[in-house]
C-alpha cells in the first residue's frame, strides 16, 4: 500500500457521502469525454468508471498508476504531471469535461492550465482549498479580489457549490476545502494579442496593488497616453471590474 506523498500534496478523499455529492453535482452523462485530475486511490474514479463515459485519468504518481491500472483496466491513464499534459495529443481534441480533487500547492497553476485550454473544456468541477475558492468568486473592492478572480471571470462562469471539511481526508489537511464548478467560455471577448496585453496589465496592476493605476501602469501606458483614454487611472487594481480590464486591453497604447 502506497503512503500519501506530502511532496505531491496527496490528501485522499474518504467520505462516501461527499464523494456521492460531488458526482451528483457533476452529473456525467453517457458518451461524454471526462478527464479526472489526480485519480489517486480512486475515490471519484470508483463512481465515474461505472458510467458509460470515455474516462481519462491524469496521475503523476507512478506507484499509484500501477494500482489504478490493475483496479480499473478500462481507465485511460496518462502518467504525467497535469501541468505538462497536451490536451490534444495526450487526451482529446474534442471538448471534454474535467473533474478532480487537486493538490493545494498547484491550485493556481492548474486553474491557469484549464483557462488556457478553455476551447477544449466544456466545464470543470474542482475541489480546492476553501480560501482559494473564495478568491475566485470574490468581487472588486474586497481584499480577496485579485488576479485569479479576474481570470476566472474572464474565462468562465464560476460557482462555489459547497464546502468540504478537512476531516474527510487522509491525511487530514490543515484547512477546509470547497467544490467549485466552472462553465468555460468557448469564445472570448479579446483576440490573442489583446489577451496577452490583458494578462500583462492585470499582473502589473495587482503586483503593485497599493499603487494607483496611474503609477503601477506608468511603464506600460505612459502619462500622455493615459490622458487620451476615457478611464480613471486614479483607482487601484482591486477597484476594477472585468470590463475595466477589458477596456484597457482593447485600447492599450504603450
N, C-alpha and C positions, 0 to 999 in steps of 0.2 A: 504493500500500500504506500503510495507516494504522499509524503508530508507536504502541507501547503508551503509554498516558497515565498518568503517575505519580499525577496528581490523582485518578484513578478507581481506583487500586490495581490496575492491569491487569498480571497476570503470567500469560502464556498457557502452558497445559499442552502439551507437545510429545511426550512419550514414549508411543508406541503401546501398549507393554506395560501401562503404568499406566492408560491410557485403557480398555483391554480389561478390566483388573482391576476398575475402577470400575463399568463397565457390567455385568459379570458379577455383581458384588456386588448391584447394584441390581435386576437381573433383571426388566426391563419385560415385561409380558405383553400380549397382544392386547386392544385396545379400552380400555386404561387411559388416563385423562387425566393427562398428565405435564407439569409446569411446570419448565423449566430456568431457573435464575437466572444471568443473565450469560452467554449463549452465546459471547460474544467472537468468536473466529475460527472457532468450530465444532468444536473438538476432541472434545467429547462429542456434539455435535449430529450429526456425521458418522455416528456409530453409532446414535443414537436415531432418526434420520429413516428408517432402514431398517426399523424395527419397525412393526407395524400398530397404532400408538397415536395418540391425539389429543394432539399435541405443541404446547405453547405455549413461547415464549421471551420472557423479560423482559430487555431490554437498554437501558441508559441512554445508551449512546454512539450518537449519530445516524449518524455515519460508518460504524460497524460495522453498524448496522441496514441501511444501503444495501447493503453487501456481503452480509449474511445473506439479504436478500430476493431477491437475484439467485441466490445459491448454493442456497437452499432455498425454492423457491416454495410448498411445502406447509407450511412452518413458520408457525404463527400467532404473529406477532411483536407484542409490546407494547413500544413505545419509551417506557419510563418508568423512573424510579428505583423499584426493587423496594419500597423502604420506603413509597412513595406509592401502590402498587397496591391497588386494592379487588378482592379475590379474586372476589366475587360479580358485580361489574359488569364488570371487565376480563378475567376469565378464566372461572370456572365457579362454579356454586352447588352442585355435587356434589363429593363427596370425591375429591381428586386426590392425586398423588404429586409430590414435589419433589426436584430434583437440582441440584447446582451447585458450582462452584469459586468461592467468594465472596471479595471483597476483604478483606484483613486489617483495614483501618481501620473497616469497617462490620460486623464479625462479630457483636458483641453486639446491635446494633440489628436485624440480620437475624434472629438467633435469636429475639429478643423478638417480632418480627413473625410468625414461624412459630408461636410459642407462642400468640399472640393468636388465630391462625386455626386452632387445633388441631381444631376441629369440621369444618373443610373439608379437612384434610390427613390422609391415612392414614399416610404415613411420609415421611421425607426422608433423602437421602444427601448429606452436605455435606462438602466439603473445605475445611479451615480451618487456621489457624496451629496447630501442634502444642501450643504452650503453652496455648492456649485450650481445645483438645480435652481436654487433661489436667485442666483446671479443671472442665470439665463433668461428668466422671465421678469426680471426687475425692470422698473420704469425709470425714465430720466428724473434727475434731481433726487436720487437716492444713493446711498453710499455703495450699494451692491451693483449699481449700474456701471458697466464697463465695456471693454472690447468684445467679450463673448456675448454680452446682451445684444449689442448692435448686430454682430454677425448672425446670431440666432434669428433675430427679427428679419434680417435681410434674406437669408437662405430658406427660412421655414416658418411654419406656424407651430409654436411650441406650447405645450400644456403640461404642468405638473399634475400628474394623476393622483398619486398617493405617496405617503411617507412609509419608510420601512425601518423598523427598529434594528439597531446593531445586534440585538440579542438573537437574531435568526440566522447568523453567520458563524462559520467556524473557519479559522479562529475569529473571535469577536473583534471587529474594528473599534476604533476609539470614538467614532461618530456615527450618526444615523445616515440612512440613505433615502433616496426618493426615486420614483419611476417617472420618467418624462417621455411624452410622445411628441415626435417631430413629424410634421407633414411637409415634405420638401417641395419647394417651388421649382418646377422643371425649367421655366423661363425666368430670367432675371431682368430687372429694370435697367441694368447697365451693360455696356459692351465690355469686351475683355480688357481694353486699355483703361476704361473708366473704373473697372473693378480693381485693377492694380492701384490706381490712384486712390480709390475709396479705402483700400486697406492701409495704404501709406498714411493718409490723412487721419484715419482712426487711431492707428498705432502712435503716431506722432502726438496727437492731441491728448490721448489718455496717458501716455508715458510722462506727460507733464500736466497732469490733470488739475493741479492747483493754479496753473497759469491761465490767463485768458487766451482765447484762440489768437488774438492779435499778436501775442508774444510766442505762444507754442508753435504756431504755424508760420511764423515770420520767414523762416528759411525756405519754406515751400511756396508760400504765397506772399510776396513782398508787400510792403505797405501801400505802394501805388496801386497794385492790382487788388488789394483788399478794398480800397476805396471805390473801385469800379463795380464791385459786386454788391447786390442788394442783400446784404447779410450783416447781422450784428456780431462782429468779432470780439465784442467785449464780454461775451459769455464764455463759460468754461465747458470742457468736453462733456461733463456729466449733465449739462443742461440741454444738450442737443438731442433731438429725436432722430429716428432713422431718416426721415425726409430731409432733415437739415444736412445730414452727411451725404445723402444722395445729391442734393443741390450742389454741394461743394465739389463732389466728384464730377458732376456733369459740366460744371462751369470753372473747373480748375485751370488756373493760369499761373505757371511758375514765374 
